[in-house]
Amino acid sequence: MQDNSRPGRHKESRRPQFWRVAQRCCQIAATVDVAFFFLFHLLGSPILAWINIISVTMYVVAYFALSTRRNRIAIALIWCEVITHAAVGTVMIGWDSGFHYYLLMFIPALFVSMSSRPAWISVACLWGFYVLLDVTMRFVAPLQPISPNALLGVHLFNLTVVFAMFSYLAFYYMSLVTAAHRKLGRMATTDSLTRLYNRRHTVHLAEKEIARWHRNPSPLAFLLLDVDHFKPLNDRYGHELGDRILSDISTVITGALREQDFIGRWGGEEFLAVLPDTDRDQALITAERIRLAVAGTFWEFEAENLSVTISIGVSEYGANEDLNTAIARADKALYLGKDRGRNRVELATA
């Protein structure tokens, strides 16, 4: 078993998508090297042909190292293979072969696979090696030159492979950024327990509905919902069951709402539902539907079936009032229902 407690191992484990892409790149690179094996045999260069068999072996080992999360071993093998292959191919048949292009593929991968400072150091070392190889080939003739047409073919092959792999990596990086952006968006607007909107985003959406009301007045209702006797239940049965109940109730409430309605966790065991194009009578019907749905749901705990009820305060948005006022009226109605015995729906007075 690998020790994942070390800092380096922890950093590696935070980028699972990158390591999966690295495995795919190992597969692609090994396939390319197999093609090179036959290509160089046809070109009469057996040394370069058999070098590709060594390369295939290194990529296979790197692939299985990534599968077992031996990421450092895999990266060392990939580094060694690409640098050695680029240098040998360039020295053997010349700079125009295009083997040096493969070195450039390391640059984006370095910044994804490690922290900033080591990445910049590695890029500087890579640049130094690239420049050294370039300068060397200006003064050293290829050791095993091939015909100009064959050299052009190798150059175009390398250019095509690198272009395709760069495109694939660019697509991956873009997908990763897009997914991260969506995840951050969900985290910024969603309550992690109930998967409903959080209070801040609920307020934002409710204020948009009020702004729409002022542009084109139409009925707008609010439901403030509170789970009855939740604290004693939480204290008696534990927070784990309490969290499960809140999560399940969120699902029940959402299922009782229409598509255009939305709901957020207002705080603790309270929820706020916003019902566009809904007058007080329709809101009362919706609230009663929610109350009955919650009351008809049971939770099993140590062979005991638990039922939970919910109290709901209803208010309809009135002209010249702000969001806080509308919600405050729903809150008064909610606590009137609590005073009258709970498991009730109450309508706010004007």
C-alpha positions in Angstrom: 0.0 0.0 0.0 1.3 3.4 -0.9 1.8 6.0 1.8 -0.5 8.9 0.9 0.3 10.9 4.0 3.4 12.5 2.5 3.0 16.0 1.2 4.1 15.1 -2.3 1.7 12.2 -2.5 -1.1 14.3 -1.2 -0.5 16.9 -3.9 -0.5 14.2 -6.5 -3.8 12.7 -5.3 -5.6 16.0 -5.7 -5.3 15.8 -9.5 -6.9 12.5 -10.4 -8.1 13.7 -13.8 -4.6 14.7 -14.8 -3.2 11.2 -14.0 -6.0 9.6 -16.0 -5.0 11.8 -18.9 -1.4 10.9 -18.3 -2.3 7.2 -18.7 -4.1 8.0 -21.9 -1.0 9.8 -23.2 1.1 6.8 -22.3 -1.2 4.7 -24.5 -1.0 7.1 -27.4 2.8 7.5 -27.1 3.3 3.8 -27.0 1.2 3.4 -30.1 3.2 6.1 -31.9 6.5 4.4 -30.9 5.2 1.1 -32.4 4.5 3.0 -35.6 8.1 4.4 -35.4 9.5 0.9 -35.1 8.1 -0.1 -38.5 8.8 3.3 -40.0 12.5 3.3 -39.2 12.9 -0.3 -40.3 11.5 0.8 -43.7 14.0 3.7 -43.7 16.9 1.3 -42.9 17.6 2.6 -39.4 17.4 -0.4 -37.1 19.0 1.4 -34.2 16.2 4.0 -34.0 13.7 1.2 -34.6 14.8 -0.8 -31.6 15.0 2.4 -29.5 11.3 2.6 -30.0 10.8 -0.8 -28.5 12.6 0.4 -25.4 10.3 3.4 -25.4 7.2 1.3 -25.7 8.4 -0.8 -22.7 8.9 2.4 -20.6 5.4 3.7 -21.4 3.9 0.4 -20.5 5.7 0.4 -17.1 4.6 4.1 -16.6 1.0 3.2 -17.4 0.9 0.5 -14.8 2.7 2.7 -12.3 0.0 5.4 -12.8 -2.6 2.6 -12.3 -1.1 1.8 -8.9 -0.6 5.5 -8.0 3.1 5.3 -8.2 3.0 8.7 -10.0 6.5 9.8 -9.3 7.9 6.7 -10.9 5.7 7.1 -13.9 6.6 10.7 -14.4 10.4 9.9 -14.1 10.0 7.2 -16.8 8.1 9.5 -19.1 10.6 12.3 -18.6 13.5 9.9 -19.3 11.8 8.5 -22.4 10.8 11.8 -24.0 14.1 13.6 -23.4 16.3 10.6 -24.4 14.1 9.8 -27.5 14.1 13.5 -28.6 17.9 13.8 -28.1 18.8 10.5 -29.8 16.3 11.0 -32.7 17.6 14.5 -33.3 21.3 13.6 -33.1 20.8 10.5 -35.3 18.9 12.0 -38.3 19.0 15.8 -37.7 17.1 18.8 -36.2 14.7 18.8 -39.1 13.3 15.5 -38.0 11.1 17.3 -35.5 11.8 15.1 -32.5 12.5 18.1 -30.5 8.8 19.1 -30.7 8.0 16.5 -28.1 9.9 18.4 -25.5 7.5 21.3 -25.7 4.6 19.1 -24.7 6.0 19.0 -21.1 5.4 22.7 -20.5 1.6 22.6 -19.9 1.9 19.3 -18.1 4.5 20.6 -15.7 2.2 23.3 -14.4 -0.7 20.9 -13.9 1.3 18.2 -12.2 3.2 20.2 -9.7 3.2 23.4 -7.7 4.3 26.7 -9.3 8.0 27.0 -8.2 9.1 23.4 -9.1 7.2 23.8 -12.4 9.1 27.0 -13.3 12.4 25.4 -12.3 11.6 22.4 -14.5 10.6 24.6 -17.4 13.9 26.5 -17.1 15.8 23.1 -17.2 13.8 22.0 -20.2 14.6 25.3 -22.0 18.3 24.8 -21.2 18.2 21.3 -22.6 16.3 22.5 -25.7 18.7 25.3 -26.4 21.7 22.9 -25.9 20.3 20.4 -28.4 19.6 23.2 -30.9 23.0 24.7 -30.7 24.7 21.2 -30.8 22.9 20.3 -34.0 24.2 23.6 -35.6 27.7 22.2 -35.3 27.3 18.5 -35.4 26.1 16.6 -38.5 23.5 13.8 -38.1 25.1 10.5 -37.3 22.7 8.5 -39.5 21.2 10.8 -42.1 18.3 9.7 -44.2 17.1 11.0 -47.6 15.5 14.4 -47.8 12.1 12.9 -48.7 12.2 10.5 -45.8 13.3 13.3 -43.4 10.4 15.3 -44.6 8.1 12.4 -43.9 9.4 11.9 -40.4 9.2 15.7 -39.7 5.5 15.8 -40.9 4.7 12.7 -38.9 6.2 14.1 -35.7 4.5 17.5 -36.3 1.1 15.8 -36.8 1.5 13.7 -33.6 2.5 16.6 -31.5 -0.2 18.8 -33.0 -2.8 16.1 -32.2 -1.6 15.6 -28.7 -1.4 19.3 -28.0 -5.0 19.6 -29.2 -6.1 16.7 -27.0 -4.3 18.3 -23.9 -5.8 21.7 -24.7 -9.2 20.2 -24.9 -8.6 18.4 -21.6 -7.4 21.5 -19.8 -10.4 23.5 -21.1 -12.7 20.8 -19.9 -11.0 20.8 -16.5 -11.3 24.6 -16.2 -15.0 24.5 -17.2 -15.8 21.7 -14.8 -14.0 23.6 -12.0 -15.9 26.8 -12.8 -19.2 24.9 -12.6 -18.2 23.3 -9.4 -17.3 26.6 -7.8 -20.6 28.0 -9.1 -22.5 25.2 -7.4 -20.5 25.6 -4.2 -21.2 29.4 -4.2 -25.0 28.9 -4.6 -25.9 25.5 -3.1 -26.2 24.2 0.5 -24.0 21.2 0.7 -26.4 19.2 3.0 -29.7 19.7 1.3 -28.5 20.4 -2.2 -30.9 23.4 -2.2 -29.9 27.0 -2.9 -28.1 28.6 0.0 -29.6 31.6 1.8 -27.5 34.1 -0.2 -28.5 32.8 -3.6 -32.1 32.4 -2.5 -32.2 36.1 -1.6 -30.6 37.0 -4.9 -33.3 35.0 -6.9 -36.1 36.4 -4.7 -35.0 40.0 -5.3 -34.9 39.3 -9.0 -38.6 38.1 -8.8 -39.5 41.3 -6.9 -37.8 43.4 -9.6 -39.8 41.4 -12.2 -42.9 42.1 -10.2 -42.2 45.9 -10.4 -41.8 45.7 -14.2 -44.8 43.5 -14.7 -47.0 43.1 -11.5 -48.2 39.5 -11.1 -48.9 37.5 -7.9 -45.8 36.4 -6.0 -45.9 34.3 -2.8 -43.4 33.2 -0.2 -43.5 30.1 2.0 -41.4 30.0 5.2 -41.1 26.4 6.4 -39.8 25.1 9.7 -39.4 21.5 10.9 -41.3 21.0 14.1 -39.5 19.9 17.2 -36.2 19.4 15.3 -33.8 20.3 18.1 -35.2 17.6 20.5 -35.2 15.1 17.7 -31.6 16.0 16.8 -30.5 15.7 20.5 -32.3 12.4 21.0 -31.3 10.5 17.8 -28.1 12.3 16.8 -27.0 14.7 14.1 -26.6 12.0 11.5 -30.3 11.2 11.5 -31.1 14.9 11.8 -29.0 15.7 8.7 -30.7 12.8 6.8 -34.1 14.1 7.7 -33.3 17.6 6.5 -31.9 16.2 3.3 -35.0 14.0 2.7 -37.4 16.8 3.6 -35.7 19.0 1.1 -36.4 16.4 -1.6 -40.0 16.0 -0.5 -40.6 19.8 -0.6 -38.9 20.1 -4.0 -41.1 17.4 -5.4 -44.3 19.2 -4.2 -43.3 22.4 -5.9 -43.8 23.4 -9.6 -41.0 23.8 -12.0 -41.0 27.6 -11.9 -40.9 27.6 -8.1 -37.6 27.5 -6.2 -36.6 26.9 -2.6 -33.5 27.5 -0.5 -32.3 26.5 2.9 -32.9 29.6 5.0 -31.0 28.5 8.0 -30.9 25.5 10.4 -34.2 23.6 9.8 -35.9 26.5 8.0 -36.6 26.7 4.3 -37.8 29.6 2.1 -39.8 28.8 -1.0 -40.5 31.5 -3.6 -43.6 31.0 -5.8 -43.8 33.3 -8.9 -47.2 33.9 -10.5 -48.9 32.5 -7.4 -51.6 34.3 -5.3 -52.3 33.6 -1.6 -55.0 31.0 -2.3 -52.7 29.0 -4.6 -49.9 29.4 -2.2 -52.0 27.9 0.6 -52.8 24.9 -1.6 -49.1 24.4 -2.3 -48.2 24.8 1.4 -50.9 22.3 2.4 -49.6 19.8 -0.2 -46.1 20.1 1.2 -47.3 19.7 4.8 -49.1 16.5 3.9 -46.2 15.2 1.9 -43.8 15.7 4.8 -46.2 14.3 7.4 -46.6 11.2 5.3 -42.9 10.5 5.2 -41.3 8.2 7.7 -37.7 7.6 8.7 -36.5 4.2 10.1 -34.2 4.4 13.1 -33.2 1.3 15.1 -36.4 -0.5 14.1 -38.5 2.6 15.0 -40.5 4.5 12.4 -40.2 8.2 13.0 -42.5 10.8 11.5 -41.7 14.5 11.3 -44.1 17.5 10.7 -43.5 20.9 9.3 -45.1 24.3 10.0 -45.5 26.8 7.1 -46.1 30.5 7.1 -47.5 32.0 3.8 -47.3 35.6 2.6 -48.1 37.3 -0.7 -45.9 40.1 -1.9 -47.6 43.5 -1.5 -46.9 46.7 -3.3 -44.3 49.0 -1.9 -42.7 46.4 0.4 -39.3 45.0 0.3 -38.2 41.3 0.5 -37.4 41.5 4.2 -40.9 42.8 5.0 -42.6 40.0 2.9 -40.5 37.3 4.6 -41.1 38.9 8.1 -44.9 38.5 7.5 -44.4 34.9 6.5 -42.3 34.4 9.7 -45.0 35.8 11.9 -47.5 33.5 10.3 -45.1 30.6 10.8 -44.8 31.2 14.5 -48.5 31.7 14.8 -48.8 28.1 13.5 -46.2 27.0 16.0 -48.3 28.6 18.8 -51.4 26.9 17.6 -49.9 23.4 17.8 -47.5 23.0 14.9 -48.0 20.9 11.7 -50.1 23.8 10.4 -50.2 26.3 7.5 -51.0 29.9 8.4 -51.5 32.9 6.1 -49.9 36.2 7.0 -52.1 39.2 7.5 -51.5 42.4 5.6 
